[in-house]
Amino acid sequence: MKEANMSFAVSIGALLQTELQEDAAHRDDGLCVVGVFGKSNMQSAAAKESFVNTLADKHIFSLFGEPEDGGTPDSHIQAFYNQESRVLYLLLSSVSDSRHLLRACQSLSAGTVHSDAHDFWKGLERQHCLHLLYLFSVCHVLLLVHPNQTFDVAYDRLFRALDALRQKTLPLIRAAIKDCPVSKEWKVNCRPCPPRLLFVFQMNGSLKVSDSLICSDSGGNIDKPKKHSPRRRLQHALEDQIYRIFRKSRVLTNQSSNCLFTVPANQAFVYVIPTVDEDPVGSLLSHLRSNCIFSEQDSTSSMSGPRRYQQMRRSGWQTGFSSDLGSMSMASQPMDCSLKEFLWQHVDLVLTKKGFDDSVGRNPQPSHFELPTYSKWVQVASRLHQVLISNTEEETAELASKVQSQLKVLEGFLEADTKFSENRCQKALPLAHSAYQSNLPHNYTTTVHKNQLAQALRVYSQHARGVAFQRYALQLHEDCYKFWSNGHQLCEERSLTDQHCIHKFHLLPQPGEKLDLDRNPPVLNHNSRGRFTSSCNCGRKQAPREDPFDIQAANYDFYQMLEEKCCGKLDRIEFPVFQPSTPDPAPASNQAQQAPCEASGSGEAEKLKEPSAAQSHTLGDTSLSLYLPGMIHSACPKGLLPKFSSWSLVKLGPAKSYNCHAGLDQPGFLPGSSFLLPWDLVLRSRSEEEAGLTESLDGGASSWPAPNKTVVGKRGSAGGLGRSRRRDDVARVFVGFEYEDGRGRRFVSCGPDKIVKVLGPGGAKDPATRVLNTDMPLYVPSPSQGRGLKPHYAQLVRLFVVVPDAPLEVTLNPQVQPGPPPCPVFHPEKTDLLLPPDGLWVLRFPYSYATDHGPSYPPKDNQPLNNYKVLRGILKATTANPPPQ
């Protein structure tokens, strides 16, 4: 900055970093610092900037403000130094101005949450407070500009916050300026003097004074006017109001040296600017006219500083300056002073080194005052700028960080909405906790926890308000989760019948480990309190069983327990299982598992009817180091076997052990429902048998007796099936699909929706072809429903097959689809099983079905039962070649 006098405004940072070449005549003169801050409305011309233009008699700031684009909402201070009048103007622009407020709103994105937006605004307010503290620490006179004629009581709270912040940061500011060449009083009080605060209000159009109003105020007598104009009376009323408010809140006290600022006791400190002319052209002409008048008078005198101010008062410059601001001076009343006269009477006290004597009371103490030169003031202002605002130097970085830590003192004054929000949210938390814990069992699941938490959040949202809503909502989440996990969490494991474990969260015992209820968490087995009645592999013995939680307990352990008491000595066809070759075999990885078949049930059945190489024997080459963790199904990897078989195939006895007139002699069957269905198979003549011709006997049309042939059983001799081949060419096989519900009630089905019901002698009349040529349901409604609304289902658990002593080859190939597609099809470890003749065979189906991805649960109330089925083609029969003669 090489000019003798600044002709434009610069930022305070640039002013402090640039060496100003002062005029030698004024180098040792004192400097008066005037700070301007406040609020502005949405008018086109910037109010505070235009005031500085008026006070400095120069066009420093643009009349229509700065451009809207390219700015930031951060607070900043602009400086203008007029060496002629020895006055330095500091103009603070912050979020209180309309343009900065607009930029702040534009910087917020549309997706910003309430709490983040609140932190953004509070950050701008704290920045504004630091800039204000800087002005109150370096200025002699402060000018508060307000866009209307009503005092904003929020300033009282702001000034109390600034005073508290100043008291907290005084030691830090003293440490920052201890080496500056200023007086001891300045270093102790951290300011040149207690600054005097002046108020400038702008009158809006609604309070524009007219001649009729003046007449009415005079009681209708124009010759007897009031002593003061309406604007002067408004100024006096505002002064009384402001002084009373600040005294009540103790912002102003008797001793001015202890206050953040002072107001004069015997001078005006409020100025009301009349309504600005709405005509912009007229306003510009008024500015031009005032400048011309000033130039004419200025040509006669070249005085500056206080003497120039006295000359202006004597020369009557008042009239031209008043017209610039639209003053409503009246010939019948004393003339109101201008804005410059209003300010200069306070600046004059500073430049003449008289200072401010604003203490009141019985024993007023004089306050310190210092009029520094420009160079001394710059040194102090630079150090304060580093500590309070910029923080760019390392030597003051520690002090600046300590100042930032003291900003929390502002929370009690400026964040009233935050305090209100926290109080409301703290009162809402107990109500939300009560709503969460209402009607809760001692232990409950995640679903119940989430439902109760949602109810608690609804109660909380009805009472909580403000910026702390989200923070206390997260605390509510944490509190409810801690309550649930602290001894109230129910075990989340579900049984294979889709029922929850009733125990609280616990650990399962390891092999060889004992149960321990005193541990936290306890060690015990799952239990759903579900008890069912089931039969053994052959069906001759029933026993209660617990609700199983794993596939081994469901399909293997229970039946192995009954093996020792009932069917352990029966002949059986063993299914291959995994035989480990290493001490620690590993389960097969899920990556090797094929994707479940997406085909429909009927398409799956047609595809699986054709025997494949993998299904014709024991699934080919089996692995000796990897085992299948679940059950064999159509989507599992080939060549893997489980550790145990979920299927069982036993022989109850010879074919004659079944009496078609008495049915099955086993417990649990409903009356008349224990009869097997006859399946008559046509055998070829002796000449054809000798020729070695065979034909498939799958229950179709070709299986019916030939014309003029007698069917076994027509004459009542159904007992000797082995001898019937010598008389006739028809053999009879008996088939029965047995269903059992959870209460142990059993029955044989003669169709997908029909139960065998034999009321008299003669056995079942329905042929087995119907059940063999259709998909049999895996679940059917139990004929004995309970009293509750929940339906009970009976599950297909056994297939009885009576193979006569005849030249027949009966092949067993069970395939079960226990769910809707893409559920895989389950089958035994060995398929296409050839049943030896002359035997009553019992195939026990799995109690539950599961893959590596989890169990296939029984159907719900609203699920169709036709998706759970045993595919057709479970039995096939062909004639066998007779042994060679």
SEFILO-818135 format. One record per residue (C-alpha): x, y, z. Coordinates in steps of 0.2 Angstrom, whole numbers, plus 2048, in hexadecimal, padded with zeros to 3 digits. Example, Ala and Ser with C-alpha at 12.3 -4.5 7.8 and 13.67 -1.06 7.14 Angstrom:
   c1   c2   c3
  83E  7EA  827
  844  7FB  824
END
This chain:
   c1   c2   c3
  800  800  800
  80A  80F  7FA
  7FD  81C  7FA
  7FC  82A  807
  7EA  827  809
  7DF  817  806
  7D2  819  7F9
  7CA  808  7FA
  7C6  7FB  808
  7D1  7EC  80B
  7D0  7DD  816
  7D7  7DF  828
  7E4  7D2  825
  7EA  7DB  816
  7EB  7EB  81F
  7F5  7E4  82E
  801  7DB  822
  805  7EB  817
  810  7F9  81D
  806  809  81A
  811  818  815
  809  825  821
  80A  838  81E
  818  83F  828
  80C  84D  82E
  800  840  836
  80C  832  83A
  80D  837  84D
  7FA  83B  84E
  7EE  830  857
  7E3  824  84F
  7D0  821  852
  7C9  810  84D
  7B7  80F  849
  7AF  7FE  848
  79F  7FB  83E
  794  7EB  840
  782  7E6  841
  775  7DF  836
  76F  7E3  824
  75F  7DF  81B
  75C  7DA  809
  75C  7EB  802
  767  7EE  7F2
  773  7FA  7FA
  77E  7F4  808
  779  7FE  817
  789  7FD  821
  794  800  812
  78B  80F  80D
  78D  816  81F
  7A0  815  81E
  79F  81D  80D
  795  82B  815
  7A0  82D  824
  7B0  82D  81A
  7A9  838  80C
  7B0  82C  7FF
  7A9  81F  7F4
  7B2  810  7FC
  7A5  802  7FB
  799  7FF  7EC
  788  807  7EE
  780  7F7  7E9
  78A  7EB  7F3
  796  7DD  7EE
  792  7D0  7E1
  788  7C1  7E7
  793  7B3  7DF
  7A4  7AE  7E5
  7A3  7B3  7F7
  7A3  7A9  807
  798  7AA  816
  7A7  7AC  822
  7A8  7BC  82C
  7B5  7C8  827
  7BB  7DA  82B
  7BF  7E7  81E
  7C9  7F7  822
  7CA  808  81C
  7D6  815  823
  7D3  827  820
  7E3  830  824
  7DC  842  822
  7D0  83F  830
  7DB  832  83A
  7CC  826  83A
  7CE  813  836
  7BD  80B  832
  7BB  7F8  835
  7AC  7F1  82D
  7A6  7DF  833
  79C  7D5  826
  795  7C4  82D
  786  7B9  82C
  77C  7C7  833
  77C  7CF  822
  770  7C9  815
  77D  7C6  808
  787  7BB  813
  777  7B2  819
  773  7AE  808
  784  7A7  804
  783  79C  814
  772  795  80E
  779  791  7FD
  788  788  804
  77D  77C  80E
  778  76D  803
  766  767  802
  76A  757  80B
  772  75F  81A
  76A  758  82A
  763  764  838
  772  761  844
  77F  764  837
  776  774  831
  775  77A  843
  788  777  846
  78B  781  836
  781  790  83C
  789  78F  84D
  79A  78F  846
  796  79F  83C
  790  7A7  84C
  79F  7A2  856
  7AA  7AA  848
  79F  7B9  849
  7A2  7BB  85B
  7B5  7B9  859
  7B5  7C7  84C
  7AA  7D2  858
  7B6  7CF  866
  7C4  7D5  85B
  7BB  7E5  857
  7B7  7E8  86A
  7CA  7E6  86D
  7D1  7F2  861
  7C4  7FF  85E
  7C0  810  867
  7AE  812  860
  7A3  804  85A
  794  807  84F
  785  7FB  84F
  77A  7FC  840
  769  7F5  840
  75D  7F4  831
  74E  7FA  83A
  749  805  849
  746  7F7  855
  754  7F2  861
  758  7DF  860
  759  7D8  871
  763  7CA  86B
  772  7D6  86C
  770  7D5  87F
  774  7C3  87F
  782  7C5  872
  78B  7D2  87C
  78A  7C8  88C
  791  7B9  882
  79F  7C5  87C
  7A3  7CB  88D
  7A4  7BA  894
  7AF  7B5  885
  7BA  7C4  888
  7BD  7C0  89B
  7C2  7AE  896
  7CE  7B4  889
  7D6  7C3  892
  7E5  7B9  898
  7E8  7B3  886
  7E7  7C4  87F
  7F2  7CB  88C
  7FF  7BE  887
  7FD  7C2  875
  800  7D5  876
  80D  7D6  885
  81B  7DB  879
  811  7E8  870
  817  7FB  872
  807  800  87B
  803  806  88C
  802  7FB  89B
  7EF  7FF  89D
  7EC  7F9  88B
  7F6  7E9  88E
  7EC  7E5  89E
  7DB  7EA  897
  7DF  7E3  886
  7D7  7F2  87D
  7DB  804  87B
  7CC  80A  884
  7BA  803  889
  7B2  806  877
  7A3  811  876
  795  808  86D
  789  812  862
  779  80C  85A
  773  811  849
  761  80C  844
  759  80D  833
  747  813  833
  73C  809  827
  72E  810  81D
  720  80C  829
  726  819  835
  729  827  828
  724  837  830
  718  842  827
  712  854  82A
  701  84E  830
  709  844  83D
  713  853  843
  702  85D  844
  6FA  84F  84E
  709  84E  85A
  707  861  85D
  6F5  860  861
  6EF  868  851
  6F9  878  855
  706  87A  847
  70D  88A  850
  711  880  860
  71D  872  85A
  725  865  865
  736  868  86C
  73E  859  862
  73A  851  852
  732  83F  852
  743  838  84C
  74C  840  85B
  73E  83A  867
  740  828  860
  753  829  863
  751  82E  875
  744  820  878
  750  814  870
  75E  81A  87B
  754  818  88B
  74F  807  885
  760  801  881
  768  808  891
  75B  800  89C
  75D  7EF  893
  770  7EF  895
  76F  7F5  8A7
  763  7E7  8AC
  76D  7DA  8A4
  77D  7E2  8AB
  785  7E4  89B
  788  7F6  8A0
  78D  7F9  8B2
  793  808  8BC
  7A6  806  8B8
  7A9  807  8A5
  7BA  7FE  8A6
  7B1  7EE  8AB
  7A5  7EE  89D
  7A6  7E7  88B
  7A1  7F9  885
  79A  809  88B
  78D  815  886
  78E  828  889
  784  82F  897
  782  841  891
  783  83E  87E
  778  836  871
  77D  824  86D
  76E  820  862
  76B  827  850
  75C  823  845
  75E  825  833
  74E  82A  82A
  746  820  81C
  751  820  80D
  74A  827  7FD
  742  819  7F3
  747  821  7E2
  759  81B  7DE
  75C  829  7D1
  757  836  7DE
  762  82E  7EB
  771  82F  7DF
  76D  841  7DB
  76D  844  7ED
  77E  83D  7F0
  785  847  7E1
  77D  857  7E8
  784  854  7F9
  795  850  7F2
  795  860  7E8
  790  86B  7F7
  79E  863  801
  7AA  867  7F3
  7A5  879  7F2
  7A7  87B  805
  7B7  871  805
  7BF  87C  7F8
  7BF  88A  805
  7C8  881  812
  7D4  873  813
  7D2  86E  825
  7D2  85C  82A
  7CF  852  83A
  7C6  85A  849
  7C8  86B  842
  7C0  866  832
  7B1  85F  83C
  7AF  870  846
  7B0  879  835
  7A2  86E  82E
  797  872  83D
  79A  885  83B
  797  885  828
  786  87D  829
  78B  86E  81F
  77E  865  829
  770  869  81C
  779  861  80E
  77E  851  817
  76C  850  81F
  765  850  80D
  770  842  809
  768  836  815
  757  83D  813
  755  846  823
  744  84D  827
  74A  85D  82F
  73C  86A  832
  73D  87D  833
  732  87D  842
  73D  871  84C
  750  870  851
  75A  869  844
  75F  856  846
  772  852  845
  779  848  837
  780  836  838
  792  83E  836
  78F  84B  844
  788  83D  84F
  797  832  84D
  7A4  840  84D
  7A0  847  85E
  7A6  836  865
  7B5  835  859
  7BA  847  85E
  7BC  841  870
  7C8  834  86A
  7D2  83F  85F
  7D4  84C  86C
  7DA  83F  878
  7CC  844  885
  7C6  832  885
  7B5  82B  88B
  7AF  82E  89D
  7A0  823  89D
  7A1  81C  8AF
  792  821  8BA
  78E  820  8CC
  794  828  8DC
  7A6  824  8DA
  7A9  822  8C7
  7BA  81B  8C3
  7C3  822  8B4
  7C6  816  8A6
  7D6  814  89D
  7D8  81C  88B
  7E6  81C  87E
  7E7  824  86D
  7F4  819  864
  7FD  81D  854
  7FA  813  844
  809  809  846
  806  804  858
  7F4  800  855
  7F9  7F4  846
  805  7EB  852
  7F8  7E7  85F
  7EA  7E4  852
  7F6  7D7  848
  7F9  7CD  858
  7E7  7CD  85C
  7E2  7C8  84B
  7EE  7B9  84B
  7E7  7B3  85C
  7D4  7B6  859
  7D1  7B4  846
  7DF  7AF  83A
  7EA  7A3  844
  7F8  7A2  837
  807  7A4  841
  810  797  84B
  815  7A2  85A
  802  7A6  85E
  7FB  795  859
  7FA  78F  86B
  7F1  79F  871
  7E5  79D  862
  7E1  78B  866
  7DE  790  878
  7D2  79E  872
  7C8  792  868
  7C7  786  877
  7BF  795  881
  7B1  797  874
  7A6  78A  87E
  7A2  798  889
  797  79F  87B
  78B  790  87C
  782  795  88B
  77E  7A6  883
  77C  7A3  870
  775  791  870
  765  794  878
  75C  789  86B
  769  77B  86F
  766  77C  882
  753  77C  87F
  755  76D  873
  760  763  880
  753  766  88E
  745  760  883
  74E  751  87D
  754  74D  88F
  742  74D  895
  73D  742  887
  74A  735  88A
  741  72D  89A
  731  72D  891
  738  724  882
  741  717  88E
  730  714  896
  728  711  886
  736  705  881
  734  6FB  891
  721  6FA  891
  71A  6E8  88F
  72B  6E0  88C
  72E  6CE  891
  73E  6CB  89B
  747  6C4  88B
  742  6C9  87A
  748  6C8  868
  750  6D4  85C
  73F  6D7  854
  737  6DC  864
  746  6E7  868
  744  6F0  858
  731  6F2  85A
  733  6F9  86B
  741  704  865
  735  70B  858
  728  70E  864
  734  717  870
  73A  722  861
  728  727  85D
  726  72D  86F
  737  736  86F
  733  73F  85F
  722  745  866
  72C  74F  874
  73D  752  86E
  741  761  864
  750  76A  85C
  762  767  857
  765  75B  865
  758  74F  85F
  763  744  855
  771  743  862
  764  73D  870
  75C  732  864
  76C  729  862
  76E  728  874
  75D  720  875
  762  713  869
  772  70F  874
  768  70F  884
  75B  703  87D
  768  6F8  876
  771  6F7  887
  761  6F3  890
  75E  6E5  884
  76F  6DE  883
  771  6DE  896
  768  6CE  89A
  758  6D1  890
  75E  6CB  87F
  755  6BB  87A
  75E  6AD  870
  75C  6B1  85E
  75E  69F  858
  74E  697  850
  74A  685  851
  747  67B  841
  734  67D  844
  737  690  843
  735  694  856
  741  69E  861
  74B  698  86F
  744  69E  87F
  755  6A0  888
  75D  6B1  88A
  76D  6B3  880
  778  6A4  884
  787  69A  87D
  785  688  877
  78F  67B  880
  79F  674  877
  7A2  661  876
  7A5  65B  887
  7A0  66B  890
  793  66C  89E
  784  677  89F
  788  687  8A9
  779  692  8AD
  783  69E  8B8
  78F  6A4  8AB
  78C  6B4  8A2
  786  6B0  895
  780  69F  89B
  785  68F  892
  776  684  88E
  76D  67C  87F
  75F  684  875
  74D  681  87A
  73D  688  872
  731  67F  87F
  72A  676  870
  727  663  873
  720  658  866
  71C  645  864
  725  63B  857
  727  629  852
  737  61F  84F
  73E  61A  83E
  732  60B  83D
  723  614  845
  720  607  852
  725  612  861
  721  624  865
  72A  630  871
  72A  642  875
  738  64D  86D
  73E  65F  870
  73D  66C  862
  74E  669  858
  75A  677  855
  766  66E  849
  764  661  83C
  76D  653  845
  761  654  854
  752  655  848
  756  647  83C
  763  63C  845
  765  63D  858
  753  63B  85C
  751  62B  852
  761  624  857
  75B  625  869
  74B  61B  865
  756  60E  85B
  75C  606  86B
  74A  604  871
  741  5FF  861
  748  5FD  850
  75A  5FA  853
  75A  5E8  84E
  750  5EA  83E
  757  5E7  82D
  75B  5F7  824
  763  5FE  814
  771  609  81A
  774  61A  812
  786  61F  80F
  78D  62D  81A
  79E  636  81B
  7AC  62B  821
  7BA  637  826
  7CC  633  822
  7D4  641  82C
  7D2  645  83F
  7CA  656  83B
  7BF  656  82C
  7B9  666  825
  7A8  66B  81F
  7A7  66F  80C
  7A8  681  807
  798  68A  802
  7A1  690  7F2
  7A0  67F  7EB
  78D  67E  7ED
  783  680  7DD
  776  68D  7DC
  764  687  7E0
  75A  681  7D2
  74E  68E  7CC
  742  682  7C3
  731  67F  7C9
  72C  670  7D3
  725  666  7C4
  734  66A  7B9
  73F  664  7C7
  736  654  7C9
  736  650  7B6
  749  654  7B6
  74C  649  7C4
  742  63A  7BE
  750  636  7B2
  75E  62C  7BC
  76F  634  7BA
  780  62D  7BD
  782  637  7CD
  772  630  7D4
  773  61E  7CE
  780  61A  7DC
  787  622  7EB
  78A  633  7E3
  79A  62D  7DA
  7AB  630  7E2
  7A8  637  7F4
  7B4  642  7FD
  7BE  63C  80C
  7C3  64C  813
  7B4  658  811
  7A2  654  817
  792  65C  813
  78C  667  821
  779  665  81D
  76F  659  813
  770  651  802
  766  65B  7F5
  766  660  7E3
  771  66F  7E5
  77E  669  7F0
  790  664  7EA
  792  653  7E2
  79D  647  7EB
  79A  64D  7FD
  791  643  80A
  78A  649  81B
  790  642  82C
  77F  63A  82F
  770  635  825
  75F  63E  827
  756  62F  81F
  752  61E  825
  74C  60E  81C
  748  5FF  827
  73F  5EF  824
  731  5EB  831
  72F  5D9  82B
  729  5CE  81D
  71B  5D3  811
  70F  5C8  81B
  712  5D2  82B
  706  5DF  824
  6F3  5DB  825
  6E9  5E5  818
  6D9  5E2  823
  6E1  5E8  833
  6ED  5F5  82D
  6FD  5FB  835
  6FE  5F6  848
  707  605  84E
  702  613  85B
  6FC  624  857
  6F2  621  847
  6E0  628  846
  6D2  61B  845
  6D1  613  834
  6E0  61C  82D
  6EE  60F  82F
  6EA  606  81F
  6F6  605  810
  6F0  608  7FE
  6F1  5F9  7F2
  6FB  5FA  7E2
  6F7  5EC  7D6
  705  5E8  7CA
  702  5DD  7BA
  70E  5CF  7B8
  711  5C7  7A7
  70C  5B6  7A1
  718  5A7  7A4
  71D  5A7  791
  721  5B9  791
  72B  5B7  7A1
  735  5AA  799
  738  5B5  78A
  740  5C1  797
  735  5D0  792
  732  5DD  79F
  727  5EC  7A0
  727  5FB  7AC
  719  5FA  7B9
  718  60C  7C0
  706  60C  7C4
  700  612  7B2
  6F3  60A  7A7
  6FD  5FB  7A3
  6FE  5F6  7B5
  6EB  5F2  7B5
  6E6  5DF  7B3
  6E4  5D8  7A2
  6D2  5D4  79C
  6CB  5C4  7A2
  6D8  5C3  7B0
  6D4  5C1  7C2
  6DB  5CE  7CE
  6E2  5C8  7DE
  6D7  5CE  7ED
  6C7  5CD  7E3
  6C2  5BD  7EC
  6C9  5C2  7FD
  6D9  5B8  7FC
  6E5  5C6  7FF
  6F0  5BE  80B
  6FB  5B3  800
  703  5BF  7F5
  712  5B3  7F1
  705  5A6  7EB
  6FB  5B1  7E0
  708  5B1  7D3
  704  59E  7D0
  6F2  5A2  7CD
  6F2  5B4  7C5
  6FE  5C0  7BD
  6FB  5CE  7C9
  705  5D3  7D8
  6FF  5DF  7E6
  70B  5EC  7EE
  705  5F7  7FD
  70A  609  7FE
  706  615  80C
  70B  628  80E
  70B  62B  821
  709  63C  829
  70C  641  83B
  708  651  844
  711  658  853
  705  64F  85F
  709  63E  858
  6F9  63C  84F
  6FC  631  83F
  6F3  62D  82F
  6F5  626  81E
  6F0  631  80F
  6E8  62A  800
  6EA  63B  7F6
  6F0  64C  7F8
  6E0  652  801
  6D9  641  808
  6DC  636  817
  6DA  623  816
  6CA  61F  820
  6C6  60D  821
  6B6  60A  82B
  6B3  5F7  827
  6BC  5E7  822
  6C5  5E5  812
  6D3  5F3  814
  6D5  602  809
  6CC  603  7F9
  6D5  612  7F1
  6E3  60C  7E5
  6F5  613  7E8
  6F7  619  7D6
  6EF  62A  7DB
  6FD  62D  7E8
  70B  626  7DD
  707  631  7CE
  705  642  7D7
  710  64D  7E1
  70C  649  7F3
  70B  658  7FF
  719  658  80D
  70D  661  819
  6FA  660  81A
  6EE  667  827
  6EC  65C  836
  6DB  654  838
  6DC  657  84A
  6DE  66A  84C
  6E0  672  85D
  6D6  67F  866
  6E1  68D  860
  6E0  697  850
  6F1  691  84A
  6EF  682  83E
  6F8  672  842
  701  669  833
  705  657  831
  715  653  828
  719  644  81D
  725  63A  827
  725  628  821
  721  61E  811
  71B  60B  814
  71E  5FF  806
  719  5ED  806
  723  5E4  7F9
  71C  5D2  7F5
  726  5C3  7F1
  724  5C4  7DF
  72F  5C7  7D0
  72F  5DA  7D2
  73C  5E7  7D4
  735  5F6  7DE
  741  605  7DD
  740  613  7EA
  745  625  7E5
  73F  632  7F2
  740  644  7ED
  73A  652  7F8
  738  665  7F5
  735  66D  806
  731  67E  800
  72D  689  7F1
  73A  68B  7E3
  749  68E  7E3
  749  682  7F2
  754  672  7ED
  74D  661  7EC
  753  655  7FA
  756  643  7F8
  760  635  801
  772  632  800
  76E  623  7F5
  761  624  7E8
  757  617  7DD
  757  60B  7EC
  751  5F9  7E7
  746  5F2  7F4
  748  5DF  7F7
  738  5D5  7F5
  72D  5CE  803
  72F  5DC  80F
  726  5EA  818
  732  5F9  815
  731  609  81E
  739  619  817
  73B  626  825
  73C  638  81D
  746  646  826
  73D  64F  834
  745  660  82E
  74E  665  81E
  75D  671  81D
  76B  677  812
  77B  680  815
  771  690  814
  764  68C  822
  755  681  825
  745  680  81B
  738  684  827
  726  67D  828
  719  687  81F
  711  696  827
  6FE  699  828
  6FE  6A3  818
  709  698  80D
  702  68C  800
  706  67A  805
  708  674  7F3
  71A  67C  7F3
  71F  66E  800
  71E  65D  7F7
  725  64C  7F4
  728  64A  7E1
  71F  63D  7D8
  728  62D  7D2
  72D  628  7E3
  72A  616  7DF
  72D  60C  7CF
  72A  5FA  7CC
  730  5EE  7BE
  72E  5DB  7BB
  73E  5D1  7C0
  745  5C3  7B5
  742  5B2  7BD
  751  5A9  7C3
  758  59D  7B7
  750  58B  7B8
END
